Structure formats: C-alpha cells, structure tokens
C-alpha cells in the first residue's frame, strides 16, 4: 500500500473519480477486473501478487467477486487530507512524505567505499580520455 501511496502522491492522482466510471449505481464496489484496469490505466502498475493482496484486503464480504473501491479510496485520500476536518479545525495533520532518490538509504562500509571511488575515478578518466558523451545514454 505504501508503494501506491507514493505513486498517488507523486503524480497527484485522485482515483475515486476513475472508479465511479465503473460503478454506475454508486455502491462503492467494482469487479476485480475493473479494479485492476482502473489502477493500470492510472499508471499504477503492480505485480500480480500486489494486486492479489490488495484485492484480498478490500474484497466485499457479501459478494466475493467485488472489490470495495470506496474503502480503498478513503485510505488513499488520507494522503492529501482527512475527512471531516471542518468539525475539528484545530487538528494538526501529519504530512505523508514520499521517499526521494536523494535520500541515502544504503551506505557502503570501508573497503567497498574505496572500491567504488577507484572505479568511479577509472570510469571518469576513460570518459575524459576517450571523449565519450555519457549523458545521451541516460
């Protein structure tokens, strides 16, 4: 669910509106295939296992072929704001932080750091000497 929240926050997607297209009676449930189709159409591509976990978590108890998209959407909407905030205007909201590529997640220890430094220097020297354009490849 964290992966979906990060994607929704980063791309500022409001999924509820897209689910309503597949639920003309506004019951808050859609077929599992429509659930997957809606997520995929909004570029939330997940693995089959991740889809299965989501579907099992939000499966309707009365009709197991349906997924409760309303509950799923309510969980996602908490990224942007909380419901009924007007009833408690002094409430302090917590901000959902998306992980950045600039954050250091893994650091190298001792010898690995030195090996990386020598490798990067060697690559830099080769790029300078051979006058390679590295940018177009990335």
MARZAMI-483434 format. One record per residue: residue in one letter; y, x, z of N, C-alpha, C, O, CB in turn. Coordinates in steps of 0.05 Angstrom, whole numbers, padded with zeros to 5 digits, always signed. Each point is the difference from the previous one (the first is absolute). Glycine has a CB too. Layout:
AYXZYXZYXZYXZYXZ/...
END
This chain:
X-00024+00017+00000+00024-00017+00000+00025+00017+00000+00021-00007-00011-00046-00029+00035/X+00023+00060-00012+00023+00018+00001+00008+00009-00028+00023+00002-00006-00037+00014+00052/X-00006-00011-00062+00005+00008-00028+00015-00021-00015+00019+00006-00015-00061+00022+00016/X+00035-00053+00003+00013-00022-00014+00029-00003+00010+00018-00004-00015-00062-00020+00009/X+00047+00027+00033+00027-00002+00011+00018+00021-00011+00024-00005-00006-00043-00014+00048/X+00009+00043-00045+00016+00022-00011+00008-00005-00028+00023+00004-00008-00046+00028+00038/X+00005-00042-00046+00006-00007-00028+00020-00023-00002+00019+00001-00017-00064+00015+00003/X+00041-00036+00030+00019-00023+00000+00027+00008+00008+00020-00008-00012-00058-00023+00022/X+00040+00048+00011+00026+00009+00010+00014+00018-00021+00023-00003-00005-00040+00000+00052/X+00001+00021-00059+00012+00019-00019+00010-00015-00025+00022+00007-00010-00053+00029+00027/X+00016-00055-00027+00008-00014-00025+00014-00026+00006+00008-00014-00019-00047+00034-00003/X+00043-00027+00047+00014-00025+00008-00011-00025-00014+00015-00014-00013+00026+00043+00021/X-00066-00033-00004-00014-00022-00013-00003-00023+00020-00007+00004+00023-00018+00027-00054/X+00032-00055+00022-00005-00024+00016-00023-00015-00012+00003-00014-00020+00046+00010+00033/X-00073+00008-00001-00025-00011-00012-00002-00030+00002-00014-00012-00017-00007+00055+00028/X+00033-00056+00008-00003-00028+00004+00007-00017-00024-00014-00019-00006+00024+00027+00053/X+00010+00000-00061+00009-00015-00024-00021+00001-00022-00003-00019-00015+00050+00029+00027/X-00061+00012-00014-00020+00003-00021-00026-00015+00007-00013-00010-00018+00033+00055+00007/X-00026-00047+00036-00023-00016+00008+00004-00030-00004-00018-00015-00006+00007+00050+00039/X+00036-00044-00031+00006-00028-00004-00006-00009-00028-00005-00024-00004+00041+00027+00038/X-00035+00015-00053-00007-00008-00028-00029-00009-00002-00007-00016-00017+00041+00049+00000/X-00052-00023+00034-00028-00007+00000-00008-00021+00020-00023-00007+00002+00014+00053-00018/X+00029-00056+00030-00006-00021+00021+00019-00023-00004+00020-00003+00014-00035+00038+00018/X+00009-00053-00052+00019-00021-00006+00003-00021+00022+00021-00013+00002-00033+00019-00049/X-00008-00009+00064+00002-00019+00022+00011+00012+00026+00003-00014+00020-00042-00010-00040/X+00045+00049+00019+00012+00015+00023-00016-00003+00026+00011-00006+00021+00033-00001-00042/X-00070+00012+00018-00018-00002+00024-00002+00027+00014-00010+00001+00022-00015-00037-00045/X+00034+00057+00011+00000+00027+00012-00026+00015-00005-00005+00021+00012+00034-00039+00023/X-00046+00008-00054-00025+00013-00007-00002+00002-00030+00009-00018-00015-00031+00001+00057/X+00009+00039-00051-00005+00003-00029-00029+00011-00002-00011+00010+00019+00060-00002-00030/X-00059-00010-00013-00027+00012-00006+00002+00030+00003+00021+00012-00003-00032-00050-00028/X-00012+00050+00037-00001+00029+00004+00008+00015-00026+00014+00020+00002-00050-00026+00033/X+00028-00005-00057+00008+00014-00026+00030-00002-00004+00012+00019-00011-00057-00030-00008/X+00057-00011+00026+00029-00003-00003+00015+00018+00019+00021+00011-00006-00027-00058-00009/X-00006+00051+00039+00012+00018+00020+00000+00029-00011+00021+00013+00002-00038-00043+00035/X-00005+00038-00048-00002+00027-00011+00019+00003-00024+00013+00021-00004-00061-00017+00020/X+00048-00024-00033+00017+00000-00024+00029+00003+00007+00015+00015-00013-00049-00043-00011/X+00043+00013+00044+00028+00001+00008+00007+00027+00011+00021+00011-00006-00023-00059+00016/X-00015+00060+00007+00006+00027+00010+00000+00020-00022+00018+00018+00000-00039-00031+00044/X+00002+00011-00062-00001+00019-00022+00024-00002-00019+00010+00020-00009-00060-00022+00012/X+00059-00023-00007+00023-00004-00018+00025+00012+00012+00019+00006-00015-00040-00048-00002/X+00023+00044+00043+00023+00012+00013-00003+00030+00005+00014+00011+00016-00005-00056+00005/X-00029+00057-00035-00005+00028+00002-00009+00009+00027+00006+00023+00009+00028-00016-00044/X-00048-00024+00049-00013+00007+00025-00030+00004-00006-00017-00016+00008+00051-00010+00020/X-00040+00048-00041-00027+00005-00008-00016+00013+00023+00007+00022+00009+00008-00017-00058/X-00035-00019+00057-00017+00009+00022-00028+00005-00009-00007-00008-00022+00036-00017+00055/X-00045+00038-00017-00028+00003-00007-00014-00026+00006+00010-00018+00013-00008+00067-00003/X-00027-00051-00020-00016-00024+00004-00005-00005+00030+00000-00022+00009-00021+00029-00055/X+00016+00015+00060-00005-00002+00029+00025-00011+00015-00002-00016+00018-00032+00054-00022/X+00057-00028-00005+00025-00009+00013+00005-00030-00005+00009-00014+00017+00010+00061-00021/X-00024-00055-00021+00003-00029-00006-00020-00016+00017+00008-00021+00010+00007+00032-00057/X-00039-00001+00050-00020-00014+00015+00007-00003+00029-00003-00021+00012-00032+00038-00044/X+00046+00004+00043+00009+00000+00029+00022-00021+00003+00000-00015+00019-00013+00064-00013/X+00033-00048-00024+00022-00020+00001-00010-00028-00002+00008-00018+00015+00022+00052-00035/X-00048-00039+00001-00011-00027-00004-00016-00009+00024+00002-00024+00008-00003+00032-00057/X-00014+00009+00061-00016-00008+00023+00019-00006+00024-00006-00018+00016-00032+00047-00032/X+00059-00014+00018+00018-00004+00023+00016-00027-00003+00004-00014+00020+00000+00064-00015/X+00004-00056-00029+00017-00024-00005-00016-00023-00013+00012-00018-00011+00027+00048+00006/X-00065-00029+00007-00017-00022-00012+00004-00026+00016+00002+00001+00025-00036+00033-00041/X+00035-00056+00002+00004-00026+00012-00027-00009+00013-00021+00002-00013+00057-00015-00021/X-00035+00004+00059-00024-00007+00014-00012-00026-00011-00025-00003+00000+00043+00025+00041/X-00002-00040-00050-00010-00026-00010-00012+00003-00028-00019-00013-00007+00053-00010+00035/X-00022+00039-00045-00009+00004-00027-00002+00031-00005+00020+00012-00007+00002-00057-00009/X-00045+00056+00019-00003+00029-00003+00007+00012-00027+00002+00024-00002-00037-00028+00036/X+00038-00012-00054+00007+00010-00027+00030+00005-00002+00010+00011-00020-00050-00034+00000/X+00055+00013+00039+00030+00002-00001+00009+00021+00020-00012+00006+00020+00015-00054-00033/X+00021+00060+00006+00013+00020+00016+00026-00012+00010+00015-00012-00015-00037+00050-00011/X+00028-00034+00052+00025-00011+00012+00023+00020-00006+00006+00018+00015-00032-00042+00022/X+00039+00020-00060+00021+00017-00008+00025-00003+00017+00016+00018+00003-00034-00019-00049/X+00021-00023+00058+00024-00005+00017-00001+00019+00025+00021+00011+00007-00019-00059-00023/X-00025+00051+00028-00002+00018+00023+00004+00029-00009+00013+00016+00014-00045-00048+00009/X+00021+00039-00045+00003+00027-00011+00030+00005-00006+00010+00021+00007-00056-00023-00028/X+00059-00017+00010+00029+00003-00007+00016+00002+00026+00019+00016+00001-00026-00041-00044/X+00001+00009+00063+00014+00002+00025-00002+00027+00013+00019+00011+00011-00027-00060-00004/X-00016+00061-00008-00003+00027+00010+00017+00020-00015+00011+00019+00012-00058-00031+00002/X+00049+00009-00040+00016+00018-00017+00030-00004+00004+00015+00019-00001-00052-00018-00032/X+00045-00026+00037+00029-00005+00003+00012+00012+00025+00024+00003+00001-00032-00046-00026/X-00009+00050+00044+00010+00013+00024+00011+00027-00005+00014+00012+00017-00047-00037+00009/X+00028+00036-00050+00012+00026-00008+00030-00003-00002+00015+00017+00009-00058-00004-00033/X+00052-00035+00012+00028-00004-00007+00015-00012+00024+00022+00009+00006-00034-00014-00054/X+00000-00015+00060+00014-00014+00023-00021-00016+00015-00024+00000-00007+00067-00003-00019/X-00035-00010+00048-00018-00016+00015+00007-00029-00003+00024-00007-00004-00031+00044+00037/X-00012-00055-00030+00005-00028-00002+00014-00010+00025-00003+00011+00021-00038-00017-00051/X+00056-00016+00027+00015-00013+00021+00019+00019+00015+00003-00002+00024-00041-00029-00019/X+00050+00049-00019+00018+00019+00012+00026-00014+00010+00013+00010+00018-00032+00027-00047/X+00026-00059+00016+00024-00014+00008-00003-00012+00028+00020-00006+00013-00011-00004-00061/X-00034+00006+00058-00004-00011+00027+00004+00021+00021+00005-00006+00024-00037-00027-00043/X+00030+00058+00012+00004+00022+00019+00017+00022-00014-00011+00021-00008-00034-00031+00031/X+00071+00006-00025+00017+00018-00015+00004+00027+00012+00008+00019-00014+00015-00059-00002/X-00029+00044+00042+00004+00026+00012-00025+00017-00001+00000+00022+00011+00034-00043+00019/X-00054+00012-00043-00025+00015-00001+00003+00025-00017+00013-00001-00021-00039-00042+00026/X+00015+00065+00004+00002+00025-00015-00025+00002-00017-00022-00002+00009+00049+00024+00028/X-00022-00018-00063-00022+00003-00019-00009+00029-00003+00016+00018+00001+00001-00059-00025/X-00043+00044+00021-00010+00027-00006-00001+00003-00030-00006-00018-00015-00021+00019+00058/X+00034+00023-00052+00000+00006-00029-00026+00011-00009-00012+00017+00013+00061-00008-00011/X-00059-00020-00024-00025+00010-00011+00007+00025-00017+00016-00002-00019-00038-00044+00019/X+00010+00068+00007+00006+00025-00014-00022+00007-00019-00024+00000+00006+00050+00016+00033/X-00018-00011-00064-00018+00008-00021-00003+00030+00001+00020+00014+00002-00008-00054-00031/X-00037+00049+00028-00003+00029+00000+00011+00013-00025+00000-00012-00021-00041+00006+00049/X+00052+00029-00025+00013+00014-00022-00016+00024-00008-00015+00011+00016+00060-00026+00000/X-00042+00023-00041-00013+00024-00009+00012+00025+00012-00012+00022-00001+00000-00045-00041/X+00036+00020+00053+00013+00023+00012-00009+00006+00028+00005+00022+00011+00034-00032-00039/X-00052-00009+00041-00010+00004+00027-00024+00019+00000-00018-00002-00017+00034-00044+00030/X-00016+00065+00005-00022+00019+00002-00023-00013+00014+00001-00005+00024+00031+00044-00024/X-00053-00046-00015-00024-00012+00012-00020+00021+00009-00011-00001+00022+00018-00040-00051/X-00011+00060+00012-00020+00021+00005+00015+00027-00001+00015+00005-00019-00054-00033+00001/X+00034+00045+00037+00011+00026-00001-00023+00021-00001-00021-00005+00010+00062-00010+00015/X-00035+00037-00038-00021+00020-00003+00003+00020+00024+00021+00004+00011-00020-00008-00061/X-00024+00015+00057-00001+00019+00022-00002+00028-00010-00014+00005-00020-00007-00040+00049/X+00035+00053-00016-00002+00029-00003-00006+00011-00028+00018+00001-00017-00031-00002+00062/X-00012+00008-00049-00008+00013-00025+00003-00018-00024+00007+00009-00022-00039+00019+00048/X+00027-00054-00023+00003-00019-00022+00029-00001-00010+00005-00001-00024-00043-00026+00042/X+00057+00028+00001+00028+00000-00007+00007+00026-00016+00015-00002-00020-00004-00025+00061/X-00021+00049-00033+00005+00025-00014-00013+00000-00028+00012+00009-00020-00010+00015+00064/X-00026-00035-00046-00014-00002-00026+00016-00018-00019+00003+00006-00024-00047+00001+00046/X+00055-00029-00012+00016-00018-00016+00025+00014-00010+00008-00002-00023-00026-00037+00049/X+00031+00054-00008+00024+00014-00007-00005+00021-00022+00016+00001-00019+00001-00008+00066/X-00038+00022-00045-00006+00020-00021-00007-00014-00026+00007+00010-00022-00023+00022+00057/X+00001-00054-00034-00007-00014-00024+00025-00011-00014+00003+00002-00024-00047-00014+00044/X+00062+00000-00004+00025-00010-00012+00017+00022-00012+00013-00004-00020-00014-00034+00054/X+00002+00061-00021+00015+00023-00011-00012+00009-00026+00014+00007-00019-00001+00007+00066/X-00039-00013-00048-00014+00008-00025+00005-00019-00022+00006+00008-00023-00041+00014+00050/X+00034-00048-00021+00006-00020-00021+00029+00002-00009+00005-00002-00024-00040-00029+00044/X+00053+00035-00001+00028+00002-00007+00005+00025-00017+00016-00002-00019-00004-00020+00061/X-00025+00043-00036+00003+00025-00016-00010-00005-00029+00012+00009-00019-00017+00020+00061/X-00019-00042-00044-00011-00006-00027+00019-00018-00016+00003+00003-00024-00050+00003+00043/X+00058-00026-00006+00018-00018-00013+00025+00014-00011+00008-00004-00022-00025-00034+00052/X+00028+00056-00013+00023+00015-00009-00006+00020-00022+00014+00001-00020+00004-00005+00066/X-00040+00018-00043-00007+00021-00020-00008-00013-00027+00007+00011-00021-00022+00019+00058/X+00000-00052-00036-00009-00012-00025+00020-00021-00010-00005-00012-00021-00042+00020+00035/X+00069-00013+00001+00021-00019-00008-00012-00028-00005+00005-00012-00020+00022+00049+00000/X-00042-00046+00040-00013-00026-00003+00019-00022+00010+00015+00004+00019-00061+00017-00013/X+00045-00044-00018+00015-00023+00009-00020-00017+00016-00017-00014-00011+00049+00014-00029/X-00028+00000+00066-00019-00014+00018+00007-00030+00002-00018-00017+00002+00011+00059+00024/X+00033-00048-00027+00009-00028+00004-00013-00020-00019-00008-00022+00010+00050+00041+00006/X-00044-00015-00042-00011-00020-00018-00029-00009+00008-00008-00022-00007+00037+00041-00029/X-00044-00001+00049-00027-00007+00007-00001-00018+00024-00021-00012+00005+00006+00055-00024/X+00036-00046+00034+00000-00018+00024+00016-00024-00006+00003-00017+00017-00008+00056+00013/
END
